[in-house]
Amino acid sequence: MEIRDLKKLARFSEEKLLKIPVFQSEKMFFDLYALLPGQAQKAHAHAGSDKVYYVLEGEVVVQVGEEEALLVPGMAALAPAGEVHGVRNESASPALLLVVMAPKP
């Protein structure tokens, strides 16, 4: 059994959003995204993979297609395959998200 302590894995970088691998397989990935205030993931799309953003700490604005929503801890957003999506931290506090993508691109 593989077990990870997410609190111990979490870290931030002044330079850019960090994508911290937690679990990976041939079929999916499960990462932590760590965003300091002002950091973002550019809007992009994956033709054959769905992605889920789940907020653990802080708050972020998630874009999926033409829509945007503010997510706080306990909230999740689905970016279906082919939909343009991205995330940004417009708050004054760090944000930590779980991100799952399947199938792995």
Phi, psi and omega in degrees: 000135176260130179229138178233141173265102186298325179298323180285333179282332186296133174203161183235157178232135176293336186284316184195168172306137176256135172252112187251112180297135176249301175225144174218145173217182177294338187256342184200166166229154183224108186237161164260135171251128180243116184239123171279164178308133179089349180275154184207161169254123180300147177297134182202177180220156175236118186300322187240017184226138173269149178229142175238131173254128178232125185273123176266315183218149177078200177215148181220159171258124179252135175250131171225117186064229180269355184264150174228148179212147174274125178247138178240171183310134181095352180258149180225154177226141178258130172248099181295156178311135178088344180276135174294136182210158177188174182215146177214152179254104179263002184273180178264003183238155176298156178230144179229126182235151165267135179229124179241135177227133178209144347294157181298129181291000000 
